[in-house]
Amino acid sequence: MLDKETGVDYRVDGNGVAYLTLNRPEKHNAFDDVLISKMTVYLQQAAGDDNVRVLVLQAEGKHFCAGADLTWMQRMVKYSEQENKDDAHRLAELLDTLYRLPKPTIARVQGAAFGGAVGLIACCDIAVASKLSKFCLSEVKLGLIPATISPYVMKAMGERIARRYFMTAEVFSSRRARRLGLISETVTEDSLDTTIEEIVSALLKNGPHAVSAAKALSHDIAGKTIDADMLIETSERIAHIRVSEEGQEGLSAFLEKRAPTWRNDSQG
C-alpha cells in the first residue's frame, strides 16, 4: 500500500513478510505526527493479520531516519503543555506497538539514524545496519530529552551506556552500536538485503505461534527473579504449547522425518 501523503508504505508479500517503509527520502525520512499515526495503524494491522509472520522496518533513500521533522518541531513550539503531552503519547504508543508486536521485527538500517530513529531500532527484535551507518541520541542538542524512546534504548544498550549518549549526543558508529547491543549485525550496504533475507528465511522455517510465544517469553521473563513462581510459569508455558495444534504438528513432523505444514518447499 503506497501512501505518498503520509510518507510511509506498507505491503505484505506472498511469504507473509510485511514491509513497513519510511518513504520521505527528500526529508531524510524524518517523521511527524501524521507519519507516526499511520505507522501505528499499519503496525496494528500487521499484529492482527494471521498471514503476517515477520515485519521488516526499512527506509527509502540514503538515510534510515533523521528523527523529528523540522516543520513538525516548529508547530510544537506553539503547543500547550497538554498538547505536547498528547503529541508525545502518540509517539509513545507507536513505540510500544512496535515493541510488543506479536511477530518478529527486523530493522534494516542505512545511513543516519538520529533521535527517535534510535528508539524505533531499539524496539525491533533484530537490527541489521550498514557498516557506514551513524547513530545519535541528539535531543539534548535542542534542549530536549529522549523521554519516550528511553525505556527501549536502555533495554537495548543498558542504562549506564544510554545515560552517556542521552547526555552527550555524541555520534557513534555502526560498529560501536553493535558492541553496545543496539545493532545485531553490521554488513556492507550491498549485503543488507541478502542478510535480511537470510534472517527472514530462518524465521519462516519455525512455527509461527511458537515464534510469537518465544518473543512473549523473552519479554515476560527478562529481569524476573528465578524462583518457584518462575518455575511454575515456564513449565506451564511449555506444557501449553506442547499440546497446541502447532506443537503437535511440529513434534509429529520431527518424528515422522517430514517438513511441518507451516514450511513450503522454498524454505528447505
C-alpha positions as CSV (number, residue, x, y, z in Angstrom):
1,M,0.0,0.0,0.0
2,L,1.7,3.2,-1.2
3,D,0.9,6.3,0.7
4,K,2.8,9.4,-0.5
5,E,0.7,11.7,1.6
6,T,1.9,10.2,4.9
7,G,5.4,9.2,3.9
8,V,5.0,5.6,4.9
9,D,4.3,2.5,2.8
10,Y,3.1,-0.9,3.8
11,R,2.9,-4.2,1.9
12,V,2.8,-7.9,2.6
13,D,4.5,-10.4,0.2
14,G,3.4,-13.9,-0.6
15,N,5.5,-15.4,2.2
16,G,3.8,-13.4,4.9
17,V,6.6,-10.8,5.2
18,A,5.3,-7.3,5.9
19,Y,7.4,-4.4,4.9
20,L,6.9,-1.1,6.7
21,T,8.8,1.5,4.8
22,L,9.6,5.1,5.7
23,N,9.3,6.9,2.4
24,R,10.3,10.5,2.7
25,P,13.8,10.4,1.3
26,E,13.7,14.1,0.4
27,K,13.4,14.8,4.2
28,H,15.8,12.0,5.2
29,N,12.7,10.1,6.4
30,A,12.1,12.5,9.3
31,F,8.8,11.7,11.0
32,D,5.9,13.9,12.0
33,D,2.6,13.4,13.7
34,V,0.9,12.1,10.5
35,L,3.6,9.6,9.8
36,I,3.6,8.4,13.4
37,S,-0.2,7.9,13.4
38,K,-0.1,6.0,10.1
39,M,2.8,3.8,11.2
40,T,0.8,2.9,14.3
41,V,-2.2,1.9,12.2
42,Y,-0.1,-0.3,9.9
43,L,1.6,-2.0,12.9
44,Q,-1.8,-2.7,14.4
45,Q,-2.9,-4.1,11.1
46,A,0.2,-6.4,11.0
47,A,-0.4,-7.5,14.5
48,G,-4.0,-8.6,13.7
49,D,-3.2,-10.3,10.4
50,D,-2.6,-14.0,10.7
51,N,-1.0,-14.0,7.3
52,V,1.9,-11.8,8.5
53,R,4.7,-13.8,10.0
54,V,7.6,-11.3,10.0
55,L,7.8,-7.5,9.8
56,V,10.7,-5.6,8.3
57,L,11.1,-1.9,9.2
58,Q,13.1,-0.1,6.5
59,A,13.5,3.2,4.7
60,E,13.9,4.6,1.2
61,G,16.9,6.7,0.2
62,K,20.3,7.4,1.7
63,H,19.3,7.6,5.4
64,F,17.2,5.5,7.7
65,C,15.7,8.4,9.6
66,A,16.8,11.8,10.7
67,G,14.4,11.9,13.7
68,A,11.7,14.5,14.0
69,D,10.6,16.7,11.1
70,L,11.6,20.3,11.4
71,T,8.1,21.6,10.3
72,W,6.5,19.4,13.0
73,M,9.0,20.7,15.5
74,Q,8.1,24.3,14.6
75,R,4.5,23.6,15.3
76,M,5.4,22.1,18.7
77,V,6.8,25.4,19.8
78,K,3.3,26.8,19.9
79,Y,1.8,23.8,21.6
80,S,0.4,24.0,25.1
81,E,1.7,21.5,27.7
82,Q,-1.4,19.4,27.3
83,E,-1.0,19.4,23.5
84,N,2.6,18.4,24.0
85,K,1.6,15.5,26.3
86,D,-1.0,14.3,23.7
87,D,1.6,14.6,20.9
88,A,4.3,12.7,22.9
89,H,1.8,10.0,23.8
90,R,1.2,9.2,20.1
91,L,4.9,8.6,19.7
92,A,5.0,6.5,22.9
93,E,2.0,4.5,21.5
94,L,3.9,3.8,18.2
95,L,7.0,2.6,20.0
96,D,5.0,0.4,22.4
97,T,3.1,-1.1,19.5
98,L,6.3,-1.9,17.6
99,Y,8.0,-3.3,20.7
100,R,5.0,-5.5,21.6
101,L,4.2,-6.6,18.1
102,P,3.4,-10.4,18.4
103,K,5.5,-11.1,15.3
104,P,9.3,-10.9,14.9
105,T,10.5,-7.5,13.8
106,I,13.7,-6.6,11.9
107,A,15.1,-3.1,11.4
108,R,17.1,-2.5,8.1
109,V,19.3,0.5,8.8
110,Q,21.4,2.5,6.3
111,G,22.9,6.0,6.7
112,A,21.9,8.2,9.6
113,A,19.6,7.1,12.4
114,F,19.2,10.1,14.8
115,G,16.9,10.9,17.7
116,G,13.6,9.0,17.7
117,A,15.0,6.7,14.9
118,V,17.3,5.1,17.5
119,G,14.1,4.3,19.5
120,L,12.5,2.6,16.5
121,I,15.6,0.4,16.1
122,A,15.7,-0.4,19.8
123,C,12.1,-1.6,19.7
124,C,12.8,-4.2,17.0
125,D,13.8,-7.7,17.8
126,I,16.7,-7.7,15.3
127,A,18.5,-4.8,13.7
128,V,20.9,-5.1,10.8
129,A,22.9,-2.0,9.8
130,S,25.3,-0.9,7.1
131,K,28.8,-0.6,8.3
132,L,28.7,3.1,7.4
133,S,25.6,3.9,9.4
134,K,25.8,6.6,12.1
135,F,23.7,6.9,15.3
136,C,22.9,9.8,17.6
137,L,20.6,10.5,20.5
138,S,20.5,14.1,19.6
139,E,17.6,15.5,21.7
140,V,19.7,17.4,24.2
141,K,21.3,19.5,21.4
142,L,17.8,21.0,21.1
143,G,17.3,21.4,24.8
144,L,15.1,18.3,24.9
145,I,15.3,14.8,26.2
146,P,14.8,11.3,24.6
147,A,12.0,10.5,27.0
148,T,9.6,8.4,25.0
149,I,12.3,6.2,23.5
150,S,14.3,5.9,26.7
151,P,12.8,2.6,28.0
152,Y,13.6,0.8,24.8
153,V,17.0,2.3,24.3
154,M,18.1,1.4,27.8
155,K,16.8,-2.1,27.4
156,A,18.9,-2.5,24.2
157,M,22.1,-0.7,25.3
158,G,22.0,-0.8,29.1
159,E,21.2,2.1,31.5
160,R,24.8,3.4,32.0
161,I,25.8,3.4,28.4
162,A,22.5,5.0,27.4
163,R,23.0,7.7,30.0
164,R,26.2,8.8,28.4
165,Y,24.7,9.2,24.9
166,F,21.5,10.7,26.3
167,M,23.7,13.5,27.9
168,T,26.4,13.9,25.3
169,A,24.5,13.5,22.0
170,E,27.7,12.0,20.6
171,V,27.5,10.4,17.1
172,F,28.6,6.8,17.2
173,S,29.4,4.3,14.6
174,S,27.6,1.1,13.4
175,R,30.5,-0.9,14.9
176,R,30.0,0.7,18.3
177,A,26.2,0.3,18.1
178,R,26.7,-3.4,17.6
179,R,29.1,-3.6,20.6
180,L,26.5,-1.7,22.7
181,G,23.7,-4.1,21.7
182,L,21.6,-1.6,19.7
183,I,22.5,-3.4,16.4
184,S,22.5,-7.1,16.0
185,E,24.7,-7.3,12.9
186,T,26.7,-4.9,10.7
187,V,27.3,-5.6,7.0
188,T,28.3,-3.8,3.8
189,E,25.5,-1.8,2.4
190,D,25.2,-4.0,-0.7
191,S,24.7,-7.0,1.6
192,L,21.9,-5.5,3.6
193,D,19.1,-7.1,1.6
194,T,20.7,-10.5,1.4
195,T,21.3,-10.6,5.2
196,I,17.7,-9.6,5.9
197,E,16.5,-12.3,3.5
198,E,18.6,-14.9,5.3
199,I,17.2,-13.9,8.7
200,V,13.6,-13.9,7.3
201,S,14.2,-17.3,5.8
202,A,15.4,-18.7,9.2
203,L,12.3,-17.2,10.9
204,L,9.8,-18.6,8.4
205,K,11.1,-22.2,9.0
206,N,9.8,-22.1,12.5
207,G,6.3,-22.5,13.9
208,P,4.6,-19.0,13.7
209,H,2.8,-19.4,17.0
210,A,6.0,-20.7,18.6
211,V,7.9,-17.7,17.4
212,S,5.3,-15.4,18.8
213,A,5.3,-17.3,22.1
214,A,9.1,-17.2,22.2
215,K,9.1,-13.5,21.8
216,A,6.4,-13.1,24.6
217,L,8.5,-15.4,26.8
218,S,11.6,-13.2,26.4
219,H,9.6,-10.1,27.2
220,D,7.9,-11.6,30.2
221,I,10.8,-13.4,31.8
222,A,13.6,-10.9,31.4
223,G,14.6,-9.3,34.7
224,K,12.4,-11.6,36.8
225,T,13.7,-13.4,39.8
226,I,14.3,-17.2,39.3
227,D,12.1,-18.5,42.0
228,A,9.3,-21.1,42.5
229,D,6.8,-18.9,40.6
230,M,9.0,-18.7,37.6
231,L,9.5,-22.5,37.6
232,I,5.7,-22.9,37.5
233,E,5.2,-20.2,34.9
234,T,7.8,-21.6,32.5
235,S,6.6,-25.2,33.0
236,E,3.0,-24.1,32.2
237,R,4.1,-22.3,29.0
238,I,5.9,-25.3,27.5
239,A,3.1,-27.6,28.6
240,H,0.6,-25.4,26.9
241,I,2.5,-25.2,23.6
242,R,3.3,-28.9,23.5
243,V,-0.4,-29.8,23.4
244,S,-1.3,-27.0,21.0
245,E,-2.1,-27.8,17.4
246,E,1.2,-26.3,16.2
247,G,3.2,-28.1,18.9
248,Q,1.6,-31.4,18.0
249,E,2.3,-30.9,14.3
250,G,5.9,-29.9,14.9
251,L,6.6,-32.9,17.1
252,S,4.8,-35.3,14.7
253,A,6.8,-33.9,11.7
254,F,10.1,-34.3,13.5
255,L,9.3,-37.9,14.5
256,E,8.0,-38.8,11.0
257,K,11.0,-37.1,9.4
258,R,8.9,-34.7,7.2
259,A,8.5,-31.0,6.9
260,P,5.9,-29.4,9.1
261,T,2.8,-27.8,7.5
262,W,4.0,-24.2,8.0
263,R,7.0,-24.7,5.8
264,N,6.8,-24.5,2.0
265,D,9.2,-26.2,-0.5
266,S,11.3,-23.0,-0.9
267,Q,12.1,-22.9,2.8
268,G,14.1,-26.1,2.8
